[in-house]
Amino acid sequence: MGRIRTFFARSRAEEQLSQLDDRLLADIGLKRSEISRMVWGN
């Protein structure tokens, strides 16, 4: 059950980060192209 929760939490985080504009992403030290790698660790 933990893996399922982790999957959905990461999916939600990726979706929320993807909705931020590039300026806000830069403020937290991310580029749009890095979101997936940061969330999923690959």
PDB file of N, H, CA, C and O in Angstrom:
ATOM      1  N   MET A   1       0.827  -1.193   0.000  1.00  0.00           N
ATOM      2  CA  MET A   1       0.000   0.000   0.000  1.00  0.00           C
ATOM      3  C   MET A   1       0.870   1.255   0.000  1.00  0.00           C
ATOM      4  O   MET A   1       0.472   2.280  -0.555  1.00  0.00           O
ATOM      5  N   GLY A   2       2.033   1.190   0.604  1.00  0.00           N
ATOM      6  H   GLY A   2       2.356   0.358   1.055  1.00  0.00           H
ATOM      7  CA  GLY A   2       2.917   2.341   0.652  1.00  0.00           C
ATOM      8  C   GLY A   2       3.387   2.788  -0.715  1.00  0.00           C
ATOM      9  O   GLY A   2       3.522   3.984  -0.973  1.00  0.00           O
ATOM     10  N   ARG A   3       3.635   1.833  -1.589  1.00  0.00           N
ATOM     11  H   ARG A   3       3.525   0.862  -1.380  1.00  0.00           H
ATOM     12  CA  ARG A   3       4.082   2.176  -2.942  1.00  0.00           C
ATOM     13  C   ARG A   3       3.000   2.908  -3.715  1.00  0.00           C
ATOM     14  O   ARG A   3       3.287   3.822  -4.488  1.00  0.00           O
ATOM     15  N   ILE A   4       1.762   2.505  -3.506  1.00  0.00           N
ATOM     16  H   ILE A   4       1.529   1.762  -2.879  1.00  0.00           H
ATOM     17  CA  ILE A   4       0.647   3.159  -4.203  1.00  0.00           C
ATOM     18  C   ILE A   4       0.512   4.595  -3.722  1.00  0.00           C
ATOM     19  O   ILE A   4       0.347   5.512  -4.527  1.00  0.00           O
ATOM     20  N   ARG A   5       0.581   4.789  -2.424  1.00  0.00           N
ATOM     21  H   ARG A   5       0.715   4.045  -1.770  1.00  0.00           H
ATOM     22  CA  ARG A   5       0.493   6.152  -1.869  1.00  0.00           C
ATOM     23  C   ARG A   5       1.640   7.019  -2.366  1.00  0.00           C
ATOM     24  O   ARG A   5       1.445   8.182  -2.718  1.00  0.00           O
ATOM     25  N   THR A   6       2.828   6.449  -2.390  1.00  0.00           N
ATOM     26  H   THR A   6       2.986   5.504  -2.103  1.00  0.00           H
ATOM     27  CA  THR A   6       3.991   7.186  -2.878  1.00  0.00           C
ATOM     28  C   THR A   6       3.813   7.570  -4.336  1.00  0.00           C
ATOM     29  O   THR A   6       4.118   8.696  -4.728  1.00  0.00           O
ATOM     30  N   PHE A   7       3.321   6.638  -5.139  1.00  0.00           N
ATOM     31  H   PHE A   7       3.073   5.723  -4.820  1.00  0.00           H
ATOM     32  CA  PHE A   7       3.087   6.916  -6.554  1.00  0.00           C
ATOM     33  C   PHE A   7       2.124   8.088  -6.724  1.00  0.00           C
ATOM     34  O   PHE A   7       2.395   9.010  -7.493  1.00  0.00           O
ATOM     35  N   PHE A   8       0.994   8.051  -6.004  1.00  0.00           N
ATOM     36  H   PHE A   8       0.774   7.302  -5.379  1.00  0.00           H
ATOM     37  CA  PHE A   8       0.009   9.117  -6.147  1.00  0.00           C
ATOM     38  C   PHE A   8       0.526  10.447  -5.600  1.00  0.00           C
ATOM     39  O   PHE A   8       0.226  11.501  -6.160  1.00  0.00           O
ATOM     40  N   ALA A   9       1.291  10.410  -4.525  1.00  0.00           N
ATOM     41  H   ALA A   9       1.535   9.554  -4.071  1.00  0.00           H
ATOM     42  CA  ALA A   9       1.861  11.644  -3.979  1.00  0.00           C
ATOM     43  C   ALA A   9       2.843  12.264  -4.967  1.00  0.00           C
ATOM     44  O   ALA A   9       2.843  13.479  -5.166  1.00  0.00           O
ATOM     45  N   ARG A  10       3.674  11.435  -5.583  1.00  0.00           N
ATOM     46  H   ARG A  10       3.674  10.448  -5.421  1.00  0.00           H
ATOM     47  CA  ARG A  10       4.630  11.950  -6.566  1.00  0.00           C
ATOM     48  C   ARG A  10       3.914  12.462  -7.812  1.00  0.00           C
ATOM     49  O   ARG A  10       4.292  13.490  -8.373  1.00  0.00           O
ATOM     50  N   SER A  11       2.889  11.750  -8.237  1.00  0.00           N
ATOM     51  H   SER A  11       2.582  10.915  -7.780  1.00  0.00           H
ATOM     52  CA  SER A  11       2.110  12.199  -9.398  1.00  0.00           C
ATOM     53  C   SER A  11       1.486  13.561  -9.129  1.00  0.00           C
ATOM     54  O   SER A  11       1.502  14.443  -9.988  1.00  0.00           O
ATOM     55  N   ARG A  12       0.938  13.723  -7.932  1.00  0.00           N
ATOM     56  H   ARG A  12       0.925  13.006  -7.235  1.00  0.00           H
ATOM     57  CA  ARG A  12       0.317  14.989  -7.550  1.00  0.00           C
ATOM     58  C   ARG A  12       1.360  16.103  -7.495  1.00  0.00           C
ATOM     59  O   ARG A  12       1.104  17.215  -7.958  1.00  0.00           O
ATOM     60  N   ALA A  13       2.522  15.816  -6.936  1.00  0.00           N
ATOM     61  H   ALA A  13       2.730  14.913  -6.560  1.00  0.00           H
ATOM     62  CA  ALA A  13       3.590  16.816  -6.860  1.00  0.00           C
ATOM     63  C   ALA A  13       4.045  17.233  -8.252  1.00  0.00           C
ATOM     64  O   ALA A  13       4.256  18.418  -8.511  1.00  0.00           O
ATOM     65  N   GLU A  14       4.197  16.259  -9.151  1.00  0.00           N
ATOM     66  H   GLU A  14       4.026  15.297  -8.941  1.00  0.00           H
ATOM     67  CA  GLU A  14       4.614  16.571 -10.522  1.00  0.00           C
ATOM     68  C   GLU A  14       3.575  17.447 -11.215  1.00  0.00           C
ATOM     69  O   GLU A  14       3.925  18.398 -11.914  1.00  0.00           O
ATOM     70  N   GLU A  15       2.310  17.129 -11.024  1.00  0.00           N
ATOM     71  H   GLU A  15       2.025  16.357 -10.457  1.00  0.00           H
ATOM     72  CA  GLU A  15       1.239  17.924 -11.631  1.00  0.00           C
ATOM     73  C   GLU A  15       1.242  19.353 -11.092  1.00  0.00           C
ATOM     74  O   GLU A  15       1.113  20.308 -11.857  1.00  0.00           O
ATOM     75  N   GLN A  16       1.387  19.494  -9.787  1.00  0.00           N
ATOM     76  H   GLN A  16       1.492  18.718  -9.166  1.00  0.00           H
ATOM     77  CA  GLN A  16       1.374  20.823  -9.182  1.00  0.00           C
ATOM     78  C   GLN A  16       2.580  21.647  -9.612  1.00  0.00           C
ATOM     79  O   GLN A  16       2.438  22.833  -9.911  1.00  0.00           O
ATOM     80  N   LEU A  17       3.749  21.048  -9.647  1.00  0.00           N
ATOM     81  H   LEU A  17       3.864  20.085  -9.404  1.00  0.00           H
ATOM     82  CA  LEU A  17       4.941  21.773 -10.087  1.00  0.00           C
ATOM     83  C   LEU A  17       4.830  22.171 -11.553  1.00  0.00           C
ATOM     84  O   LEU A  17       5.280  23.249 -11.942  1.00  0.00           O
ATOM     85  N   SER A  18       4.239  21.314 -12.358  1.00  0.00           N
ATOM     86  H   SER A  18       3.873  20.439 -12.043  1.00  0.00           H
ATOM     87  CA  SER A  18       4.088  21.608 -13.784  1.00  0.00           C
ATOM     88  C   SER A  18       3.169  22.797 -14.029  1.00  0.00           C
ATOM     89  O   SER A  18       3.256  23.444 -15.073  1.00  0.00           O
ATOM     90  N   GLN A  19       2.301  23.085 -13.086  1.00  0.00           N
ATOM     91  H   GLN A  19       2.230  22.560 -12.238  1.00  0.00           H
ATOM     92  CA  GLN A  19       1.374  24.202 -13.231  1.00  0.00           C
ATOM     93  C   GLN A  19       1.996  25.548 -12.870  1.00  0.00           C
ATOM     94  O   GLN A  19       1.425  26.595 -13.176  1.00  0.00           O
ATOM     95  N   LEU A  20       3.161  25.532 -12.222  1.00  0.00           N
ATOM     96  H   LEU A  20       3.625  24.682 -11.972  1.00  0.00           H
ATOM     97  CA  LEU A  20       3.832  26.778 -11.866  1.00  0.00           C
ATOM     98  C   LEU A  20       4.462  27.404 -13.102  1.00  0.00           C
ATOM     99  O   LEU A  20       4.856  26.703 -14.034  1.00  0.00           O
ATOM    100  N   ASP A  21       4.552  28.734 -13.100  1.00  0.00           N
ATOM    101  H   ASP A  21       4.232  29.303 -12.343  1.00  0.00           H
ATOM    102  CA  ASP A  21       5.221  29.377 -14.233  1.00  0.00           C
ATOM    103  C   ASP A  21       6.739  29.302 -14.044  1.00  0.00           C
ATOM    104  O   ASP A  21       7.232  29.007 -12.955  1.00  0.00           O
ATOM    105  N   ASP A  22       7.455  29.573 -15.115  1.00  0.00           N
ATOM    106  H   ASP A  22       7.054  29.812 -16.000  1.00  0.00           H
ATOM    107  CA  ASP A  22       8.913  29.414 -15.109  1.00  0.00           C
ATOM    108  C   ASP A  22       9.596  30.291 -14.063  1.00  0.00           C
ATOM    109  O   ASP A  22      10.619  29.900 -13.501  1.00  0.00           O
ATOM    110  N   ARG A  23       9.046  31.459 -13.802  1.00  0.00           N
ATOM    111  H   ARG A  23       8.215  31.777 -14.259  1.00  0.00           H
ATOM    112  CA  ARG A  23       9.638  32.361 -12.806  1.00  0.00           C
ATOM    113  C   ARG A  23       9.551  31.757 -11.408  1.00  0.00           C
ATOM    114  O   ARG A  23      10.519  31.794 -10.647  1.00  0.00           O
ATOM    115  N   LEU A  24       8.392  31.203 -11.075  1.00  0.00           N
ATOM    116  H   LEU A  24       7.606  31.173 -11.693  1.00  0.00           H
ATOM    117  CA  LEU A  24       8.247  30.575  -9.761  1.00  0.00           C
ATOM    118  C   LEU A  24       9.130  29.335  -9.632  1.00  0.00           C
ATOM    119  O   LEU A  24       9.712  29.088  -8.576  1.00  0.00           O
ATOM    120  N   LEU A  25       9.225  28.566 -10.699  1.00  0.00           N
ATOM    121  H   LEU A  25       8.752  28.766 -11.557  1.00  0.00           H
ATOM    122  CA  LEU A  25      10.120  27.406 -10.671  1.00  0.00           C
ATOM    123  C   LEU A  25      11.560  27.848 -10.425  1.00  0.00           C
ATOM    124  O   LEU A  25      12.281  27.228  -9.643  1.00  0.00           O
ATOM    125  N   ALA A  26      11.973  28.917 -11.091  1.00  0.00           N
ATOM    126  H   ALA A  26      11.388  29.421 -11.726  1.00  0.00           H
ATOM    127  CA  ALA A  26      13.332  29.432 -10.903  1.00  0.00           C
ATOM    128  C   ALA A  26      13.542  29.879  -9.456  1.00  0.00           C
ATOM    129  O   ALA A  26      14.629  29.707  -8.905  1.00  0.00           O
ATOM    130  N   ASP A  27      12.509  30.450  -8.845  1.00  0.00           N
ATOM    131  H   ASP A  27      11.626  30.589  -9.293  1.00  0.00           H
ATOM    132  CA  ASP A  27      12.612  30.887  -7.453  1.00  0.00           C
ATOM    133  C   ASP A  27      12.903  29.722  -6.503  1.00  0.00           C
ATOM    134  O   ASP A  27      13.557  29.903  -5.476  1.00  0.00           O
ATOM    135  N   ILE A  28      12.420  28.539  -6.845  1.00  0.00           N
ATOM    136  H   ILE A  28      11.889  28.392  -7.679  1.00  0.00           H
ATOM    137  CA  ILE A  28      12.683  27.385  -5.987  1.00  0.00           C
ATOM    138  C   ILE A  28      13.830  26.525  -6.525  1.00  0.00           C
ATOM    139  O   ILE A  28      14.078  25.422  -6.039  1.00  0.00           O
ATOM    140  N   GLY A  29      14.517  27.049  -7.530  1.00  0.00           N
ATOM    141  H   GLY A  29      14.315  27.945  -7.925  1.00  0.00           H
ATOM    142  CA  GLY A  29      15.722  26.395  -8.031  1.00  0.00           C
ATOM    143  C   GLY A  29      15.494  25.274  -9.028  1.00  0.00           C
ATOM    144  O   GLY A  29      16.334  24.385  -9.166  1.00  0.00           O
ATOM    145  N   LEU A  30      14.362  25.308  -9.728  1.00  0.00           N
ATOM    146  H   LEU A  30      13.679  26.030  -9.616  1.00  0.00           H
ATOM    147  CA  LEU A  30      14.055  24.265 -10.708  1.00  0.00           C
ATOM    148  C   LEU A  30      13.848  24.839 -12.096  1.00  0.00           C
ATOM    149  O   LEU A  30      13.427  25.984 -12.263  1.00  0.00           O
ATOM    150  N   LYS A  31      14.152  24.022 -13.075  1.00  0.00           N
ATOM    151  H   LYS A  31      14.494  23.092 -12.939  1.00  0.00           H
ATOM    152  CA  LYS A  31      13.791  24.317 -14.455  1.00  0.00           C
ATOM    153  C   LYS A  31      12.680  23.344 -14.825  1.00  0.00           C
ATOM    154  O   LYS A  31      12.602  22.247 -14.274  1.00  0.00           O
ATOM    155  N   ARG A  32      11.838  23.740 -15.742  1.00  0.00           N
ATOM    156  H   ARG A  32      11.902  24.631 -16.190  1.00  0.00           H
ATOM    157  CA  ARG A  32      10.717  22.893 -16.143  1.00  0.00           C
ATOM    158  C   ARG A  32      11.192  21.491 -16.556  1.00  0.00           C
ATOM    159  O   ARG A  32      10.534  20.493 -16.260  1.00  0.00           O
ATOM    160  N   SER A  33      12.319  21.430 -17.230  1.00  0.00           N
ATOM    161  H   SER A  33      12.853  22.241 -17.471  1.00  0.00           H
ATOM    162  CA  SER A  33      12.839  20.144 -17.705  1.00  0.00           C
ATOM    163  C   SER A  33      13.328  19.243 -16.567  1.00  0.00           C
ATOM    164  O   SER A  33      13.585  18.060 -16.792  1.00  0.00           O
ATOM    165  N   GLU A  34      13.460  19.776 -15.364  1.00  0.00           N
ATOM    166  H   GLU A  34      13.252  20.737 -15.181  1.00  0.00           H
ATOM    167  CA  GLU A  34      13.967  19.008 -14.222  1.00  0.00           C
ATOM    168  C   GLU A  34      12.865  18.458 -13.320  1.00  0.00           C
ATOM    169  O   GLU A  34      13.143  17.684 -12.404  1.00  0.00           O
ATOM    170  N   ILE A  35      11.622  18.849 -13.573  1.00  0.00           N
ATOM    171  H   ILE A  35      11.396  19.478 -14.317  1.00  0.00           H
ATOM    172  CA  ILE A  35      10.531  18.476 -12.671  1.00  0.00           C
ATOM    173  C   ILE A  35      10.414  16.963 -12.526  1.00  0.00           C
ATOM    174  O   ILE A  35      10.419  16.442 -11.411  1.00  0.00           O
ATOM    175  N   SER A  36      10.309  16.268 -13.630  1.00  0.00           N
ATOM    176  H   SER A  36      10.305  16.691 -14.537  1.00  0.00           H
ATOM    177  CA  SER A  36      10.122  14.816 -13.571  1.00  0.00           C
ATOM    178  C   SER A  36      11.278  14.127 -12.855  1.00  0.00           C
ATOM    179  O   SER A  36      11.061  13.248 -12.020  1.00  0.00           O
ATOM    180  N   ARG A  37      12.494  14.522 -13.177  1.00  0.00           N
ATOM    181  H   ARG A  37      12.671  15.235 -13.855  1.00  0.00           H
ATOM    182  CA  ARG A  37      13.675  13.909 -12.546  1.00  0.00           C
ATOM    183  C   ARG A  37      13.684  14.182 -11.043  1.00  0.00           C
ATOM    184  O   ARG A  37      14.042  13.303 -10.259  1.00  0.00           O
ATOM    185  N   MET A  38      13.299  15.378 -10.641  1.00  0.00           N
ATOM    186  H   MET A  38      13.009  16.091 -11.278  1.00  0.00           H
ATOM    187  CA  MET A  38      13.292  15.722  -9.228  1.00  0.00           C
ATOM    188  C   MET A  38      12.214  14.920  -8.483  1.00  0.00           C
ATOM    189  O   MET A  38      12.454  14.425  -7.381  1.00  0.00           O
ATOM    190  N   VAL A  39      11.048  14.798  -9.083  1.00  0.00           N
ATOM    191  H   VAL A  39      10.853  15.200  -9.978  1.00  0.00           H
ATOM    192  CA  VAL A  39       9.939  14.107  -8.423  1.00  0.00           C
ATOM    193  C   VAL A  39      10.157  12.594  -8.373  1.00  0.00           C
ATOM    194  O   VAL A  39       9.929  11.962  -7.341  1.00  0.00           O
ATOM    195  N   TRP A  40      10.593  12.027  -9.477  1.00  0.00           N
ATOM    196  H   TRP A  40      10.778  12.540 -10.315  1.00  0.00           H
ATOM    197  CA  TRP A  40      10.706  10.572  -9.587  1.00  0.00           C
ATOM    198  C   TRP A  40      12.108  10.051  -9.301  1.00  0.00           C
ATOM    199  O   TRP A  40      12.295   8.847  -9.125  1.00  0.00           O
ATOM    200  N   GLY A  41      13.091  10.938  -9.253  1.00  0.00           N
ATOM    201  H   GLY A  41      12.939  11.916  -9.396  1.00  0.00           H
ATOM    202  CA  GLY A  41      14.443  10.532  -8.908  1.00  0.00           C
ATOM    203  C   GLY A  41      15.193   9.784  -9.995  1.00  0.00           C
ATOM    204  O   GLY A  41      16.081   8.982  -9.706  1.00  0.00           O
ATOM    205  N   ASN A  42      14.836  10.047 -11.248  1.00  0.00           N
ATOM    206  H   ASN A  42      14.114  10.699 -11.482  1.00  0.00           H
ATOM    207  CA  ASN A  42      15.566   9.384 -12.337  1.00  0.00           C
ATOM    208  C   ASN A  42      15.866  10.337 -13.451  1.00  0.00           C
ATOM    209  O   ASN A  42      16.474   9.949 -14.448  1.00  0.00           O
TER     210      ASN A  42
END
